[in-house]
Amino acid sequence: MADFELQRVALPTGVELDVAVAGHPTNPAIILLHGFPESHRTWRHQIADLSEDHFVLAPDQRGFAKSSKPEGVENYTADKPVADMIALADRFDLERFTLVGHDWGGAIAWMAALNHPDRVARLIIINAPHPFIFQRSMFDDMAQREASQYIRAFRNTDLEKHIDSIGLSAFFDGSFMRHTDFEKVKDEKPVYLEQWGQPGAMTSMLNWYRASTLLVPAMDETPERPAFLDGPFPPLKVPTLVIWGMDDKALLPVQLEGLEALVPDLTLKKLEGVGHFAPWEAPEKVTGAMREWLADRNG
């Protein structure tokens, strides 16, 4: 698997990001956003392929790997990485681009496409829930609420002490064993441990969860239902491909229910037998789905 040369890019948002840059700058641009607890290497199977006819940017987002890790939960609210992504596009003079996101990167991609349809020409989402459906499912689907209790654990500020006590290697084994075949990720383990071991990295990564406005009630709670969940939500104006590994244990298929009403120009590709980390669990299927859809959109 290729290692990608990273460029250190200083942004006017106050952070410096390591960015994998590949392909010719005159080709159509595509930005790839990773999620927790990964890095640009989420896309290690896609970057080389896409760079044959696209200009590819795959940043290590703020708080991850060796990118900047500003202190304070307030520096990880979703608007901050959205601003980073737009600033990164500006830095490379990308007026319009395809935006791809997985997991937390998908959450940022949803928000960016909703707020910047003038910049995001096409959207590709991989196992990342639409923000409205995700919040609604916390109140209407107890299986999803149960599957999301880990978010409450990640928001516990004592978690880092627990991770320190068991060590990063044990945390790695625990964090992936439930979500993927260990054989598919074991060769990457040293990369994860090196990235997670960067000063401040674990707290910065967890701060994404702590800064989120998502309400995740405890299983025995009956909280007041937010009024906005029963009102209209603005439809997304961007052509969108959603690729979903149907064996995702954290994000259940309920996240696909009602999606077509929120995304009028929607293409849905379900991957049976594939879990949460679809980009590297089933790279050929993911890359193939992306390429087929992009060819149709560019044709």
PyMOL commands that set and color helices and strands:
alter all, ss='L'
color gray80, all
select helices_A, chain A and resi 40-43+47-50+73-76+79-91+104-115+131-140+142-147+149-155+159-166+168-177+182-184+186-196+201-211+227-230+253-256+259-262+278-281+283-298
alter helices_A, ss='H'
color red, helices_A
select strands_A, chain A and resi 6-10+16-22+29-33+55-59+97-102+120-126+240-245+266-271
alter strands_A, ss='S'
color yellow, strands_A
deselect
rebuild
show_as cartoon
